[in-house]
Structures are given as C-alpha cells and as structure tokens.
Amino acid sequence: MAYGIEETKDVVRLAAKVGMAVYHAGKDGKWSWMDYIHFLPVLPHFGVAVENIDLVPMELGDLDSEELEELLEMARNEFDIGEGDLKEFVGNCIDIGNLVIRNIQIGSNWWK
C-alpha cells in the first residue's frame, strides 16, 4: 500500500511554525509572558499534526522523489527559507516530528 505525505506535511508545518515562534519570541534577547503572542498562531496546527502522526513513519517509508519535491515545494511556498537550506530545513522538521512520535510512544506506557 502506498501512502501519501499529507500527515508528514502537517508535521513539517508544525515544526517550522514552532521554530518561527521561538525565533520571534526570543529575537529581542529576553523572554516574558508577552511572548505567548508568537505561539498563538501555532496552536491550531498542533491538533492537525498530531491527529494522525503515527502515519508519518509509513509515509516516509515509501517516500519517493516526487513526494520529496512536493514537501520541498510546500516549504518553499510557506516559509521564507533559502534554496540552499531547504532540504536540511525539511529534514530537520521531519526529525523533530519523528522525535515527537517516539516520545508519544514512550510516554503512552507511562502517562496512563
């Protein structure tokens, strides 16, 4: 069975948006409770990304060159990332997603 990449796109979006929020909140060199404003736009993406996050490893398991280009194109269109950093950026977002998936799996044994 071939999987698409919709869930992987959602995870990449979430990781990128969290990274942008952290950057904007901390770029003035200090953190305060007012920095929450940078994280509010990220909140709607959590539910979407986590809802079917367990499908991401399967999607990545059959990722082909067309799907990789689709992921890169999405990141190119949605985030202001230079072409030279684009593959690394998307790869890092996927790595973050995989870590979240693994922590959910580990935590599910403890958070009952």
One Martini backbone bead per residue (centre of mass of N, CA, C, O) as a GRO file, in nm:
protein
  112
    1MET     BB    1   0.096   0.037   0.023
    2ALA     BB    2   0.042   0.367  -0.046
    3TYR     BB    3   0.151   0.669   0.070
    4GLY     BB    4   0.138   0.973   0.146
    5ILE     BB    5   0.211   1.331   0.285
    6GLU     BB    6   0.012   1.486   0.473
    7GLU     BB    7   0.121   1.430   0.760
    8THR     BB    8   0.406   1.532   0.706
    9LYS     BB    9   0.327   1.820   0.640
   10ASP     BB   10   0.206   1.884   0.918
   11VAL     BB   11   0.472   1.841   1.075
   12VAL     BB   12   0.642   2.048   0.926
   13ARG     BB   13   0.469   2.291   0.990
   14LEU     BB   14   0.484   2.278   1.295
   15ALA     BB   15   0.791   2.289   1.332
   16ALA     BB   16   0.825   2.559   1.184
   17LYS     BB   17   0.629   2.732   1.359
   18VAL     BB   18   0.775   2.690   1.624
   19GLY     BB   19   1.045   2.806   1.534
   20MET     BB   20   0.936   3.088   1.465
   21ALA     BB   21   0.828   3.154   1.747
   22VAL     BB   22   1.094   3.135   1.897
   23TYR     BB   23   1.243   3.345   1.739
   24HIS     BB   24   1.048   3.590   1.786
   25ALA     BB   25   1.051   3.574   2.100
   26GLY     BB   26   1.394   3.587   2.117
   27LYS     BB   27   1.514   3.834   1.939
   28ASP     BB   28   1.532   4.044   2.198
   29GLY     BB   29   1.676   3.863   2.444
   30LYS     BB   30   1.388   3.812   2.579
   31TRP     BB   31   1.161   3.675   2.820
   32SER     BB   32   0.799   3.666   2.828
   33TRP     BB   33   0.462   3.644   2.859
   34MET     BB   34   0.421   3.803   2.580
   35ASP     BB   35   0.526   3.567   2.385
   36TYR     BB   36   0.259   3.414   2.332
   37ILE     BB   37   0.180   3.559   2.063
   38HIS     BB   38   0.369   3.368   1.884
   39PHE     BB   39   0.195   3.090   1.958
   40LEU     BB   40  -0.102   3.115   1.870
   41PRO     BB   41  -0.077   3.036   1.555
   42VAL     BB   42   0.011   2.732   1.627
   43LEU     BB   43  -0.219   2.576   1.772
   44PRO     BB   44  -0.392   2.461   1.526
   45HIS     BB   45  -0.151   2.260   1.432
   46PHE     BB   46  -0.145   2.040   1.646
   47GLY     BB   47  -0.396   1.867   1.589
   48VAL     BB   48  -0.332   1.803   1.294
   49ALA     BB   49  -0.044   1.671   1.342
   50VAL     BB   50  -0.134   1.454   1.574
   51GLU     BB   51  -0.377   1.286   1.481
   52ASN     BB   52  -0.174   1.117   1.242
   53ILE     BB   53   0.137   1.071   1.327
   54ASP     BB   54   0.163   0.751   1.288
   55LEU     BB   55   0.191   0.781   0.959
   56VAL     BB   56   0.471   0.902   0.898
   57PRO     BB   57   0.661   0.654   0.879
   58MET     BB   58   0.507   0.536   0.633
   59GLU     BB   59   0.542   0.774   0.444
   60LEU     BB   60   0.857   0.770   0.458
   61GLY     BB   61   0.896   0.468   0.363
   62ASP     BB   62   0.760   0.569   0.057
   63LEU     BB   63   0.935   0.791  -0.038
   64ASP     BB   64   0.956   0.989  -0.314
   65SER     BB   65   1.068   1.226  -0.531
   66GLU     BB   66   0.791   1.366  -0.564
   67GLU     BB   67   0.730   1.399  -0.259
   68LEU     BB   68   0.978   1.557  -0.188
   69GLU     BB   69   0.915   1.794  -0.376
   70GLU     BB   70   0.648   1.862  -0.237
   71LEU     BB   71   0.772   1.936   0.035
   72LEU     BB   72   0.960   2.157  -0.072
   73GLU     BB   73   0.739   2.331  -0.201
   74MET     BB   74   0.585   2.391   0.054
   75ALA     BB   75   0.822   2.530   0.203
   76ARG     BB   76   0.879   2.741  -0.014
   77ASN     BB   77   0.582   2.874   0.006
   78GLU     BB   78   0.555   2.903   0.344
   79PHE     BB   79   0.870   2.964   0.369
   80ASP     BB   80   1.166   3.165   0.433
   81ILE     BB   81   1.374   2.962   0.255
   82GLY     BB   82   1.653   2.888   0.132
   83GLU     BB   83   1.753   2.669  -0.106
   84GLY     BB   84   2.018   2.567   0.048
   85ASP     BB   85   1.822   2.490   0.322
   86LEU     BB   86   1.565   2.322   0.257
   87LYS     BB   87   1.637   2.021   0.305
   88GLU     BB   88   1.731   2.056   0.596
   89PHE     BB   89   1.474   2.179   0.708
   90VAL     BB   90   1.285   1.942   0.643
   91GLY     BB   91   1.453   1.726   0.789
   92ASN     BB   92   1.431   1.856   1.070
   93CYS     BB   93   1.123   1.845   1.090
   94ILE     BB   94   1.110   1.538   1.071
   95ASP     BB   95   1.284   1.476   1.317
   96ILE     BB   96   1.098   1.610   1.518
   97GLY     BB   97   0.855   1.431   1.458
   98ASN     BB   98   0.991   1.163   1.536
   99LEU     BB   99   1.039   1.242   1.832
  100VAL     BB  100   0.746   1.279   1.905
  101ILE     BB  101   0.651   0.999   1.838
  102ARG     BB  102   0.838   0.852   2.036
  103ASN     BB  103   0.737   0.998   2.293
  104ILE     BB  104   0.450   0.898   2.273
  105GLN     BB  105   0.518   0.601   2.292
  106ILE     BB  106   0.662   0.613   2.563
  107GLY     BB  107   0.440   0.770   2.728
  108SER     BB  108   0.205   0.560   2.698
  109ASN     BB  109   0.334   0.383   2.937
  110TRP     BB  110   0.301   0.638   3.167
  111TRP     BB  111   0.024   0.830   3.102
  112LYS     BB  112  -0.232   0.664   3.245
   0.00000   0.00000   0.00000
